[in-house]
Amino acid sequence: MKPPRTFFQRLRYYYSLFTLGFAGFLIALAALEQEGMPRQWIGYLFMFATIVLYALIGLISRTSNVLEYYVAGRRVPAIFNGMATAADWISAASFISLAGGLYLHGFDGLAYIMGWTGGYCLVALLIAPYLRKFAQYTIPDFLAERYGGADDADHGGRGGRAVRILAVIATIIVSFTYVVAQIYAVGLIASRFTGVDFSVGIFLGLASILVCSFLGGMRGITWTQVAQYIIILVAFLIPAMWLSAKHSGNPIPQVAYGKLLPQLSAREHVLQQDPKEAEVRAIYLQRANEYQARLKALPASWEVGRNDAQRKLDRVKARNASLLEIRNAERELVAYPKNADEAERLWSEARDQYQQRAQPITPHATPYPGDPATSDIKRNNFLALVFCLMLGTAALPHILMRAYTTPSVHETRVSVFWTLFFILLIYLTIPALAVLVKYDIYSALVGTDYHHLPNWVSYWANVDKLNPLFSISDVNHDGVVQLAEITIDADVLVLATPEIAGLPYVISGLVAAGGLAAALSTADGLLLAISNALSHDVYYKLVDRGASTQKRVTISKLLLLGVAFIAAYAASTKPGDILSLVGAAFSMAGSTLFPVLVLGVFWQRANRYGAIAGMTSGFLLCVFYMLHTHPVLGGGAANQWFHIAPISAGIFGVPTGLLTIVVVSLLTPPPGKSTEALVDYIRAPEKQ
């Protein structure tokens, strides 16, 4: 008689079956496409099948047990926890936007790769093992106990109450900002591949998120994320390997793109010398100057423009023009700025956009291009962004929560190794994919006759007509595509890659499923981090210490539901591009939580007063800088310190938080013996 299989063996068996089943599903859809199945139906099948899969895992993993709901029973094997954490980590920003960012910004985009990967090394070295040794449920739990709770255990840990509340607020703000970006990506993918409205797509994806996290908590999310990682990996590697084989004859993109970089540089040089390209950029510069002239003449120029638009409408009506001409003139008048202040804002944006498009090509492989002053500014921003992303990563609540789910501290350390391995499979491919797609567009699309554009151009130009993700306009009216005439959004590049590469549409559906999996997996973890902080740290710890386990889990589920709908509504307003939203979350996490977490583990003298002052000062300075420098938030580049971009506000917030904790802690009474004992305990090696 065979001995019963262990938990690990059962998991390995189930996910092996899942992988084989997923491969069979892809082959079946590819065969159906060859038989003439409409593209839209393939998109529907991918969306339906993956969402149903996640829902089934959520249903199977449903639980009302507190330990299972909050930390998956602390029994997730290291390799599976690594896969789940990697899926949690590879968000929509990584899967959808990062390759697009590298396409647009070249070398400067590597800051995201270096910052996020280096940040996970900090998680492994400085925080994750110690949180697992602490063995509770949430990040506010640890901070409350470390900064006062241990010394005031006889009075219900009231000493850490203020720290707990601040940590909950920080968790909510950071996670909410991050989750809005994920849900925005869900809407983008759903609207592209099913044809539904963007807002409807958001709420379709939300249903999938809620089934996993609402029913099973961390348990349901963990087993869903393992399946999602498999989909993410397959979806990202297939188009990259195809393009790699197409352009270099080598199917390993991480190796092949080094060969393509010199060819891309040579193509950039040819385009830079092309007189037609110079002609288009000169037109953009002329338009920028026209807007600048209008801005200088405000408010008179606004009045003149409004009168011109009204007279144009009157003229076309007077000569009985066609209905189309009348409609166009009416639209121009309706779209004209309502007042001089709105005109100043819109014309400034248009001027800046045209000035940007008038700039020469930025060499992809050249670090910090430009004159010495510009180069210095770019280098400083590159290093500042790497710093913020690293420290923000090491303080993200939804990532740190996964340290609680393994059976032991040793398993946590091993799981971090596996997480890095699974992340690197994607992260080493992203720079390669950016180069491969860039080379394809520069060599195949640029120079094409406008009457013979590939089909994918019209598909993506019509995804969002109000704010086009992709557009080509014949600026100099020569009938040929110039590079300067192409506008591509960072959020669209990876999703469009299969069509750019000429792959079957089934691969486009696969990539959409991968992007959806990346967004949903991260959104699941973020929503759970918010709801657990509210239910466990606020309701249970501060409001009702006598609440039953069933009641605690129910409260968490209801809160999760409420937060999810608020986040979906915020995402439906399209608050900004995905990378900007995510970058803001990292700066806030680093400024608010990183100093108290690291000093809480490695400096016994850090006390409650220092923690409160440090979290508050770091957060306020970070938010102040963003508000005063980000144009969308009412600020401007003129308010920047040392020319640092608002996405890197953490470069000022983190040192402020660290310094404040140190100074205030030294000026106030030291923590008690119980806190010192707690620090010694979590830092002591685990006994095997």
C-alpha positions as CSV (number, residue, x, y, z in Angstrom):
1,M,0.0,0.0,0.0
2,K,1.4,3.4,-1.0
3,P,1.9,5.9,1.8
4,P,-0.4,9.0,1.5
5,R,1.1,11.9,-0.5
6,T,2.4,14.8,1.5
7,F,0.9,18.3,1.1
8,F,3.8,19.3,-1.1
9,Q,3.4,16.3,-3.4
10,R,-0.3,16.9,-3.7
11,L,0.3,20.6,-4.7
12,R,2.9,19.6,-7.2
13,Y,0.5,17.0,-8.8
14,Y,-2.4,19.5,-9.0
15,Y,-0.4,22.3,-10.6
16,S,1.3,19.9,-13.0
17,L,-2.2,18.9,-14.1
18,F,-3.2,22.6,-14.3
19,T,-0.1,23.4,-16.5
20,L,-0.9,20.5,-18.9
21,G,-4.6,21.5,-19.0
22,F,-3.6,25.1,-19.8
23,A,-1.3,24.0,-22.6
24,G,-4.2,21.9,-24.0
25,F,-6.5,24.9,-23.8
26,L,-4.0,27.0,-25.8
27,I,-3.6,24.3,-28.5
28,A,-7.4,23.9,-28.8
29,L,-7.9,27.7,-29.2
30,A,-5.1,27.8,-31.8
31,A,-6.9,25.0,-33.7
32,L,-10.2,26.8,-33.5
33,E,-8.6,30.0,-34.8
34,Q,-7.3,28.1,-37.8
35,E,-10.8,26.9,-38.4
36,G,-12.1,30.4,-38.6
37,M,-13.3,31.2,-35.1
38,P,-13.8,35.1,-34.8
39,R,-11.2,37.0,-32.8
40,Q,-13.7,38.4,-30.5
41,W,-14.8,35.0,-29.4
42,I,-11.2,34.0,-28.7
43,G,-11.0,37.1,-26.4
44,Y,-14.2,36.1,-24.7
45,L,-13.0,32.5,-24.1
46,F,-9.7,33.6,-22.6
47,M,-11.4,36.1,-20.3
48,F,-14.2,33.7,-19.3
49,A,-11.9,30.7,-18.8
50,T,-9.3,32.4,-16.7
51,I,-11.9,34.2,-14.5
52,V,-13.8,31.0,-14.0
53,L,-10.6,29.2,-13.1
54,Y,-9.8,31.8,-10.4
55,A,-13.3,31.6,-9.2
56,L,-13.2,27.8,-8.8
57,I,-9.9,28.0,-6.9
58,G,-11.5,30.7,-4.7
59,L,-14.6,28.5,-4.1
60,I,-12.5,25.4,-3.3
61,S,-10.3,27.4,-0.9
62,R,-13.1,29.2,0.9
63,T,-12.6,29.4,4.7
64,S,-13.8,31.1,7.9
65,N,-10.8,30.0,9.9
66,V,-8.8,33.1,11.1
67,L,-5.4,31.4,10.6
68,E,-6.3,30.2,7.1
69,Y,-8.0,33.5,6.1
70,Y,-5.2,35.8,7.3
71,V,-2.0,33.7,6.7
72,A,-3.1,30.6,4.7
73,G,-2.6,28.4,7.8
74,R,1.2,29.1,7.9
75,R,1.7,25.9,5.8
76,V,2.6,27.1,2.3
77,P,5.8,25.3,1.0
78,A,8.7,27.6,0.1
79,I,8.6,27.1,-3.7
80,F,4.8,27.6,-3.9
81,N,5.1,30.7,-1.7
82,G,7.8,31.9,-4.0
83,M,5.5,31.5,-7.0
84,A,2.6,33.2,-5.2
85,T,4.8,36.1,-4.0
86,A,6.2,36.5,-7.5
87,A,2.7,36.7,-8.9
88,D,1.8,39.2,-6.1
89,W,4.8,41.2,-7.1
90,I,4.6,41.1,-10.9
91,S,1.8,43.6,-11.0
92,A,0.2,45.3,-14.0
93,A,3.1,47.8,-13.9
94,S,5.7,45.1,-14.4
95,F,3.7,43.0,-16.9
96,I,2.0,45.7,-19.0
97,S,3.9,49.0,-18.5
98,L,7.5,48.2,-17.7
99,A,8.6,47.1,-21.2
100,G,6.7,50.1,-22.6
101,G,8.6,52.4,-20.2
102,L,11.9,50.9,-21.4
103,Y,10.7,51.3,-25.1
104,L,10.0,55.0,-24.5
105,H,12.9,56.0,-22.2
106,G,15.6,53.5,-23.1
107,F,18.4,53.2,-20.4
108,D,16.5,55.4,-18.0
109,G,13.8,52.8,-17.7
110,L,16.2,50.3,-16.2
111,A,15.7,52.2,-12.9
112,Y,12.5,50.2,-12.4
113,I,14.2,46.8,-13.0
114,M,17.1,47.6,-10.7
115,G,15.0,49.2,-8.0
116,W,12.3,46.6,-7.8
117,T,14.8,43.6,-7.9
118,G,17.1,45.2,-5.5
119,G,14.2,46.0,-3.2
120,Y,13.3,42.4,-2.9
121,C,16.9,41.6,-1.8
122,L,16.3,44.1,1.0
123,V,13.1,42.3,1.9
124,A,15.1,39.0,2.2
125,L,17.9,40.5,4.3
126,L,16.3,43.1,6.5
127,I,12.6,42.3,7.2
128,A,10.9,39.1,6.0
129,P,12.6,36.5,8.3
130,Y,12.1,38.7,11.4
131,L,8.4,39.2,10.6
132,R,8.0,35.4,10.3
133,K,9.7,34.9,13.6
134,F,7.2,37.4,15.1
135,A,4.4,35.1,13.8
136,Q,1.4,37.3,13.8
137,Y,-1.0,38.5,11.0
138,T,-0.3,42.1,9.8
139,I,2.4,44.7,9.5
140,P,0.6,47.1,12.0
141,D,0.5,44.1,14.4
142,F,4.3,44.0,14.4
143,L,4.8,47.7,14.7
144,A,2.3,48.1,17.5
145,E,3.9,45.3,19.5
146,R,7.4,46.5,18.8
147,Y,6.7,50.2,19.6
148,G,4.9,50.0,23.0
149,G,2.7,47.0,23.0
150,A,5.2,44.6,24.6
151,D,5.9,47.0,27.4
152,D,2.2,47.5,28.1
153,A,0.9,44.0,27.7
154,D,-1.0,44.1,31.0
155,H,-3.1,47.0,29.7
156,G,-4.0,45.5,26.4
157,G,-1.0,47.0,24.6
158,R,-2.4,50.5,24.7
159,G,1.2,51.8,24.4
160,G,1.3,50.8,20.7
161,R,-2.2,52.1,19.8
162,A,-1.1,55.3,18.1
163,V,1.6,53.4,16.2
164,R,-0.9,50.8,15.1
165,I,-3.4,53.5,13.9
166,L,-0.6,55.3,11.9
167,A,0.5,52.0,10.4
168,V,-3.0,51.1,9.4
169,I,-3.5,54.5,7.7
170,A,-0.2,54.1,5.9
171,T,-1.1,50.6,4.8
172,I,-4.5,51.8,3.5
173,I,-3.1,54.8,1.6
174,V,-0.2,52.9,0.0
175,S,-2.2,49.8,-0.9
176,F,-5.2,51.8,-2.2
177,T,-2.9,53.9,-4.5
178,Y,-1.4,50.7,-5.8
179,V,-4.6,48.8,-6.2
180,V,-6.2,51.6,-8.3
181,A,-3.4,51.1,-10.8
182,Q,-4.1,47.3,-11.0
183,I,-7.9,47.8,-11.5
184,Y,-7.2,50.4,-14.1
185,A,-5.1,47.8,-16.0
186,V,-8.0,45.2,-15.7
187,G,-10.3,47.7,-17.4
188,L,-7.8,48.4,-20.1
189,I,-7.3,44.6,-20.9
190,A,-11.0,43.8,-20.7
191,S,-12.1,46.7,-22.9
192,R,-9.5,45.7,-25.6
193,F,-10.2,42.0,-25.7
194,T,-13.9,41.8,-25.2
195,G,-15.1,45.1,-26.7
196,V,-16.9,46.2,-23.5
197,D,-16.7,49.7,-22.2
198,F,-13.7,50.5,-20.1
199,S,-15.8,51.0,-16.9
200,V,-17.7,47.8,-17.5
201,G,-14.4,46.0,-17.9
202,I,-13.2,47.2,-14.6
203,F,-16.2,45.8,-12.8
204,L,-15.9,42.5,-14.7
205,G,-12.4,42.1,-13.4
206,L,-13.5,43.2,-9.9
207,A,-15.8,40.2,-9.8
208,S,-12.9,37.8,-10.3
209,I,-10.8,39.6,-7.6
210,L,-13.6,39.4,-5.1
211,V,-14.3,35.7,-5.6
212,C,-10.8,34.8,-4.7
213,S,-10.1,37.2,-1.8
214,F,-13.6,37.4,-0.5
215,L,-14.2,33.7,0.0
216,G,-10.8,32.4,0.9
217,G,-8.7,35.3,2.1
218,M,-5.0,34.5,2.0
219,R,-5.6,30.8,1.5
220,G,-7.7,31.4,-1.7
221,I,-5.3,34.1,-2.9
222,T,-2.2,32.0,-2.5
223,W,-3.4,29.0,-4.5
224,T,-4.9,31.4,-7.2
225,Q,-1.6,33.3,-7.4
226,V,0.4,30.1,-8.1
227,A,-1.9,29.4,-11.1
228,Q,-1.7,33.0,-12.1
229,Y,2.1,33.0,-12.1
230,I,2.2,30.0,-14.5
231,I,-0.1,32.0,-16.9
232,I,2.0,35.1,-16.5
233,L,5.3,33.3,-17.3
234,V,3.9,31.5,-20.4
235,A,2.2,34.7,-21.6
236,F,5.3,36.8,-21.3
237,L,7.9,34.4,-22.7
238,I,6.1,33.2,-25.9
239,P,6.0,36.6,-27.7
240,A,9.5,37.5,-26.5
241,M,10.9,34.2,-27.8
242,W,9.0,34.5,-31.1
243,L,10.4,38.0,-31.7
244,S,13.9,36.9,-30.7
245,A,13.9,34.0,-33.1
246,K,12.4,36.3,-35.9
247,H,15.1,39.0,-35.6
248,S,18.2,37.1,-34.5
249,G,17.6,33.4,-35.1
250,N,18.0,32.8,-31.4
251,P,14.9,32.0,-29.4
252,I,16.5,33.0,-26.1
253,P,15.6,36.8,-25.8
254,Q,17.9,37.5,-22.9
255,V,20.9,36.4,-25.1
256,A,19.6,37.7,-28.4
257,Y,18.9,41.3,-27.6
258,G,22.5,42.0,-27.0
259,K,23.1,41.3,-30.7
260,L,20.2,43.5,-31.7
261,L,21.2,46.6,-29.7
262,P,24.0,47.7,-32.2
263,Q,21.5,47.2,-35.1
264,L,18.9,49.3,-33.2
265,S,21.5,52.0,-32.6
266,A,22.4,52.0,-36.3
267,R,18.7,52.3,-37.2
268,E,18.3,55.2,-34.8
269,H,21.2,57.0,-36.4
270,V,19.7,56.6,-39.9
271,L,16.3,58.0,-38.7
272,Q,18.0,60.8,-36.8
273,Q,19.6,61.9,-40.1
274,D,16.4,61.5,-42.2
275,P,15.3,65.0,-43.5
276,K,11.6,63.8,-43.4
277,E,12.0,63.2,-39.7
278,A,13.5,66.6,-39.2
279,E,10.6,68.1,-41.2
280,V,8.0,66.5,-38.9
281,R,9.8,67.6,-35.7
282,A,10.1,71.2,-37.1
283,I,6.3,71.2,-37.5
284,Y,5.9,70.1,-33.9
285,L,8.2,72.8,-32.8
286,Q,6.2,75.4,-34.8
287,R,3.0,74.2,-33.1
288,A,4.6,74.5,-29.7
289,N,5.7,78.0,-30.5
290,E,2.1,78.9,-31.6
291,Y,0.7,77.7,-28.3
292,Q,3.4,79.6,-26.4
293,A,2.4,82.8,-28.3
294,R,-1.2,82.2,-27.3
295,L,-0.2,81.7,-23.7
296,K,1.7,85.0,-23.7
297,A,-1.3,86.8,-25.1
298,L,-3.8,85.5,-22.5
299,P,-6.6,86.5,-21.8
300,A,-7.0,88.3,-25.1
301,S,-5.9,85.3,-27.2
302,W,-8.6,83.2,-25.5
303,E,-11.3,85.7,-26.4
304,V,-10.1,85.9,-30.0
305,G,-10.0,82.2,-30.4
306,R,-13.6,81.8,-29.0
307,N,-14.9,84.5,-31.4
308,D,-13.1,82.7,-34.3
309,A,-14.7,79.4,-33.4
310,Q,-18.2,81.0,-33.2
311,R,-17.8,82.9,-36.5
312,K,-16.6,79.6,-38.2
313,L,-19.8,77.9,-37.0
314,D,-21.9,80.8,-38.3
315,R,-20.2,80.7,-41.7
316,V,-20.8,77.0,-42.3
317,K,-24.4,77.4,-41.3
318,A,-24.9,80.4,-43.5
319,R,-23.6,78.7,-46.7
320,N,-25.7,75.5,-46.0
321,A,-22.7,73.4,-45.6
322,S,-22.9,69.6,-45.2
323,L,-24.1,68.2,-41.9
324,L,-20.6,66.8,-41.3
325,E,-19.0,70.2,-41.6
326,I,-21.6,71.8,-39.2
327,R,-21.0,69.0,-36.7
328,N,-17.3,69.5,-36.8
329,A,-17.6,73.2,-36.3
330,E,-19.9,72.6,-33.4
331,R,-17.5,70.2,-31.8
332,E,-14.7,72.7,-32.1
333,L,-16.7,75.3,-30.3
334,V,-17.8,72.9,-27.6
335,A,-14.2,71.7,-27.1
336,Y,-12.8,75.2,-26.9
337,P,-11.7,76.2,-23.3
338,K,-14.5,77.6,-21.2
339,N,-12.4,80.4,-19.7
340,A,-8.9,81.8,-19.7
341,D,-7.7,79.6,-16.8
342,E,-8.8,76.4,-18.6
343,A,-7.1,77.7,-21.7
344,E,-3.9,78.3,-19.9
345,R,-3.9,74.7,-18.5
346,L,-4.9,73.0,-21.8
347,W,-2.5,75.1,-24.0
348,S,0.4,74.6,-21.6
349,E,-0.2,70.8,-21.8
350,A,-0.4,71.0,-25.6
351,R,2.8,73.2,-25.8
352,D,4.7,70.8,-23.6
353,Q,3.5,67.8,-25.6
354,Y,4.6,69.3,-28.9
355,Q,7.9,70.4,-27.4
356,Q,8.5,66.8,-26.3
357,R,7.7,65.4,-29.7
358,A,10.0,67.9,-31.4
359,Q,13.0,66.5,-29.5
360,P,15.5,64.4,-31.4
361,I,15.5,60.6,-31.0
362,T,16.7,59.4,-27.6
363,P,19.3,56.7,-28.2
364,H,18.1,53.5,-26.5
365,A,21.4,52.3,-25.1
366,T,22.9,55.7,-24.1
367,P,22.8,56.4,-20.4
368,Y,21.6,59.9,-19.4
369,P,21.7,61.5,-22.9
370,G,21.9,65.2,-23.4
371,D,24.2,68.1,-22.5
372,P,26.2,67.9,-19.2
373,A,23.5,69.7,-17.2
374,T,20.7,67.6,-18.5
375,S,22.7,64.4,-18.2
376,D,23.4,65.2,-14.5
377,I,19.7,65.8,-13.8
378,K,18.8,62.5,-15.5
379,R,21.4,60.6,-13.6
380,N,20.2,62.0,-10.3
381,N,16.6,61.1,-11.1
382,F,17.7,57.6,-12.1
383,L,19.5,57.0,-8.8
384,A,16.7,58.6,-6.8
385,L,14.1,56.4,-8.5
386,V,16.2,53.3,-7.8
387,F,16.5,54.3,-4.2
388,C,12.7,54.9,-3.8
389,L,11.7,51.7,-5.5
390,M,14.1,49.6,-3.4
391,L,13.1,51.0,-0.1
392,G,9.4,51.1,-1.1
393,T,9.5,47.4,-2.1
394,A,11.0,46.5,1.3
395,A,8.0,48.2,3.0
396,L,5.0,47.1,0.9
397,P,2.4,45.6,3.3
398,H,0.9,43.1,0.8
399,I,4.4,41.7,0.0
400,L,5.6,41.5,3.6
401,M,2.4,39.7,4.6
402,R,3.5,36.7,2.6
403,A,6.4,36.2,5.1
404,Y,3.7,35.1,7.6
405,T,2.4,32.2,5.4
406,T,5.4,29.7,5.5
407,P,5.8,27.0,8.1
408,S,9.1,28.4,9.5
409,V,11.7,31.1,9.4
410,H,13.9,28.8,7.3
411,E,11.1,28.3,4.8
412,T,10.6,32.0,4.6
413,R,14.3,32.5,3.6
414,V,14.1,29.7,1.0
415,S,10.8,31.1,-0.3
416,V,12.5,34.5,-0.8
417,F,15.1,32.8,-3.0
418,W,12.4,31.2,-5.1
419,T,10.5,34.5,-5.3
420,L,13.6,36.2,-6.7
421,F,14.2,33.3,-9.1
422,F,10.6,33.5,-10.5
423,I,10.7,37.3,-10.7
424,L,14.0,37.2,-12.6
425,L,12.5,34.9,-15.2
426,I,10.3,37.8,-16.2
427,Y,12.5,40.8,-15.3
428,L,15.5,39.6,-17.4
429,T,13.1,39.3,-20.3
430,I,11.5,42.8,-20.0
431,P,14.6,44.8,-21.3
432,A,15.0,42.2,-24.2
433,L,11.3,42.6,-25.2
434,A,11.6,46.4,-25.2
435,V,14.5,46.2,-27.6
436,L,12.9,43.5,-29.8
437,V,9.6,45.5,-30.2
438,K,11.5,48.8,-30.8
439,Y,13.6,47.2,-33.5
440,D,10.5,45.7,-35.1
441,I,8.6,49.1,-35.2
442,Y,11.7,51.1,-36.3
443,S,12.4,48.7,-39.2
444,A,9.0,47.5,-40.2
445,L,6.4,50.2,-39.4
446,V,8.5,53.3,-40.0
447,G,8.7,54.0,-43.7
448,T,5.4,52.2,-44.4
449,D,2.8,53.8,-46.8
450,Y,-0.2,55.1,-44.9
451,H,-2.5,53.1,-47.3
452,H,-0.8,49.8,-46.3
453,L,-0.6,50.1,-42.5
454,P,-0.9,46.7,-40.6
455,N,-4.2,45.8,-39.1
456,W,-3.0,46.1,-35.5
457,V,-2.6,49.9,-35.9
458,S,-6.3,50.5,-36.3
459,Y,-7.2,48.0,-33.6
460,W,-5.2,49.8,-30.9
461,A,-6.1,53.3,-32.2
462,N,-9.7,52.6,-31.5
463,V,-9.4,51.2,-28.0
464,D,-9.8,54.5,-26.3
465,K,-10.8,57.3,-28.7
466,L,-10.9,60.0,-26.1
467,N,-7.3,59.3,-24.9
468,P,-5.7,57.2,-27.7
469,L,-3.2,54.6,-26.5
470,F,-1.7,54.4,-30.0
471,S,-2.0,56.9,-32.9
472,I,-0.3,57.7,-36.2
473,S,-1.0,61.0,-38.0
474,D,0.5,62.1,-41.3
475,V,1.9,65.4,-40.0
476,N,3.9,66.4,-43.1
477,H,1.3,64.9,-45.6
478,D,3.9,62.8,-47.5
479,G,1.9,59.6,-47.2
480,V,4.8,57.8,-45.4
481,V,5.0,56.9,-41.7
482,Q,7.8,58.8,-39.9
483,L,8.9,57.8,-36.4
484,A,8.0,61.2,-35.0
485,E,4.4,60.7,-36.3
486,I,3.9,57.6,-34.1
487,T,2.5,58.0,-30.5
488,I,2.5,54.9,-28.4
489,D,1.5,54.7,-24.7
490,A,3.7,52.6,-22.4
491,D,0.6,50.7,-21.2
492,V,-0.2,49.3,-24.6
493,L,3.1,47.9,-25.9
494,V,3.2,44.5,-24.3
495,L,-0.5,43.9,-25.1
496,A,0.1,44.8,-28.7
497,T,3.3,42.8,-29.0
498,P,1.8,39.6,-30.5
499,E,0.1,41.5,-33.2
500,I,3.2,43.6,-33.9
501,A,5.2,40.4,-34.2
502,G,2.6,38.8,-36.5
503,L,1.7,36.1,-34.1
504,P,-1.7,34.3,-34.2
505,Y,-4.5,36.1,-32.4
506,V,-4.6,33.3,-29.8
507,I,-1.3,34.6,-28.5
508,S,-2.8,38.1,-28.1
509,G,-5.5,36.5,-26.0
510,L,-2.8,34.7,-24.0
511,V,-0.9,37.9,-23.3
512,A,-4.2,39.6,-22.3
513,A,-4.8,36.7,-19.9
514,G,-1.3,37.1,-18.5
515,G,-1.7,40.9,-18.0
516,L,-5.1,40.2,-16.3
517,A,-3.5,37.6,-14.1
518,A,-0.7,40.0,-13.1
519,A,-3.2,42.8,-12.3
520,L,-5.6,40.5,-10.4
521,S,-2.9,38.7,-8.4
522,T,-1.6,42.0,-7.1
523,A,-5.0,43.5,-6.6
524,D,-6.0,40.4,-4.5
525,G,-3.1,40.9,-2.2
526,L,-3.5,44.6,-1.8
527,L,-7.2,44.4,-1.1
528,L,-6.6,41.7,1.5
529,A,-3.9,43.9,3.1
530,I,-6.3,46.8,3.4
531,S,-9.3,44.7,4.7
532,N,-7.1,42.8,7.2
533,A,-5.6,46.0,8.6
534,L,-9.1,47.4,9.1
535,S,-10.7,44.2,10.5
536,H,-7.8,42.9,12.6
537,D,-5.9,46.0,13.6
538,V,-8.8,48.4,13.9
539,Y,-11.9,46.4,14.7
540,Y,-10.5,43.5,16.7
541,K,-7.5,45.2,18.4
542,L,-9.0,48.6,19.1
543,V,-12.8,48.2,19.0
544,D,-14.0,44.7,20.0
545,R,-11.3,42.5,21.6
546,G,-14.0,39.9,22.4
547,A,-15.1,39.4,18.8
548,S,-15.4,35.8,17.8
549,T,-13.2,34.4,15.0
550,Q,-16.2,34.0,12.8
551,K,-17.2,37.6,13.3
552,R,-13.6,38.9,12.6
553,V,-13.5,37.0,9.3
554,T,-17.0,38.3,8.3
555,I,-16.0,41.9,9.1
556,S,-12.8,41.5,7.0
557,K,-14.9,40.2,4.0
558,L,-17.4,43.0,4.2
559,L,-14.6,45.6,4.4
560,L,-12.8,44.0,1.5
561,L,-16.0,44.3,-0.5
562,G,-16.4,48.0,0.3
563,V,-12.8,48.9,-0.4
564,A,-12.9,47.0,-3.7
565,F,-15.8,49.0,-5.0
566,I,-14.3,52.3,-4.0
567,A,-11.0,51.4,-5.7
568,A,-12.9,50.3,-8.8
569,Y,-14.7,53.7,-8.9
570,A,-11.4,55.5,-8.5
571,A,-9.8,53.5,-11.4
572,S,-12.8,54.2,-13.6
573,T,-11.9,57.9,-13.5
574,K,-8.5,57.1,-15.2
575,P,-6.4,59.0,-12.6
576,G,-3.1,58.6,-14.4
577,D,-0.7,56.1,-16.1
578,I,0.0,52.9,-14.3
579,L,3.7,53.5,-13.7
580,S,3.1,56.9,-12.1
581,L,0.5,55.6,-9.7
582,V,2.7,52.6,-8.7
583,G,5.7,54.9,-8.3
584,A,3.8,57.2,-5.9
585,A,2.8,54.1,-3.8
586,F,6.5,53.1,-3.5
587,S,7.7,56.5,-2.4
588,M,4.9,56.7,0.2
589,A,5.6,53.2,1.5
590,G,9.4,53.8,1.8
591,S,8.9,57.2,3.5
592,T,6.3,56.0,6.0
593,L,7.0,52.3,6.8
594,F,10.6,51.4,5.9
595,P,12.3,53.5,8.6
596,V,10.1,52.1,11.5
597,L,10.4,48.5,10.2
598,V,14.2,48.4,9.8
599,L,15.0,50.4,13.0
600,G,12.4,48.3,14.8
601,V,14.4,45.2,14.0
602,F,17.9,46.4,14.2
603,W,17.9,49.3,16.8
604,Q,16.6,48.6,20.2
605,R,16.7,52.2,21.3
606,A,13.9,53.2,18.8
607,N,10.8,53.9,20.8
608,R,7.1,54.8,20.4
609,Y,7.6,58.5,20.2
610,G,10.3,58.2,17.6
611,A,8.1,55.9,15.5
612,I,5.1,58.2,15.6
613,A,7.2,61.2,14.7
614,G,9.1,59.4,12.0
615,M,6.1,57.9,10.3
616,T,4.3,61.2,10.3
617,S,7.2,63.4,9.2
618,G,8.2,61.0,6.4
619,F,4.7,60.7,5.0
620,L,3.9,64.4,5.2
621,L,7.1,65.4,3.5
622,C,6.6,62.8,0.7
623,V,3.0,63.9,0.1
624,F,4.0,67.6,0.3
625,Y,6.6,67.2,-2.4
626,M,4.3,65.3,-4.7
627,L,1.5,67.9,-4.3
628,H,3.9,70.8,-5.1
629,T,5.7,69.2,-8.0
630,H,3.2,67.0,-9.9
631,P,1.2,68.9,-12.6
632,V,-1.8,66.6,-12.2
633,L,-1.9,67.4,-8.4
634,G,-1.7,71.2,-9.0
635,G,2.1,71.5,-8.7
636,G,4.8,72.3,-11.2
637,A,8.4,71.4,-12.2
638,A,9.5,74.8,-11.0
639,N,8.9,73.7,-7.4
640,Q,11.2,70.7,-7.6
641,W,14.2,70.3,-5.3
642,F,17.4,69.5,-7.1
643,H,15.3,68.7,-10.2
644,I,14.0,65.5,-8.6
645,A,10.8,64.2,-10.2
646,P,7.7,63.8,-8.0
647,I,7.7,60.0,-8.5
648,S,10.9,60.0,-6.4
649,A,9.6,62.0,-3.5
650,G,10.8,59.2,-1.2
651,I,14.3,60.4,-1.6
652,F,13.4,63.2,0.8
653,G,10.8,61.3,2.9
654,V,12.9,58.3,3.8
655,P,15.9,60.2,5.3
656,T,13.5,62.5,7.1
657,G,11.7,59.6,8.6
658,L,14.9,57.8,9.7
659,L,16.5,61.0,11.1
660,T,13.3,61.9,13.0
661,I,13.0,58.5,14.6
662,V,16.7,58.6,15.7
663,V,16.5,62.1,17.1
664,V,13.1,61.8,18.9
665,S,14.0,58.4,20.3
666,L,17.3,59.7,21.8
667,L,15.4,62.7,23.3
668,T,12.7,60.6,24.9
669,P,12.7,57.6,27.4
670,P,14.0,54.3,26.0
671,P,11.7,51.4,25.5
672,G,11.2,48.9,28.4
673,K,12.7,45.5,29.0
674,S,9.8,43.7,27.3
675,T,10.5,45.5,24.0
676,E,14.2,44.7,24.2
677,A,13.4,41.1,24.8
678,L,11.0,41.1,21.8
679,V,13.8,42.5,19.5
680,D,16.3,39.9,20.9
681,Y,13.8,37.1,20.2
682,I,12.9,38.0,16.6
683,R,16.7,38.4,15.8
684,A,17.8,35.2,17.4
685,P,18.4,32.3,15.0
686,E,15.6,29.8,14.8
687,K,16.2,26.5,16.6
688,Q,15.9,23.6,14.2
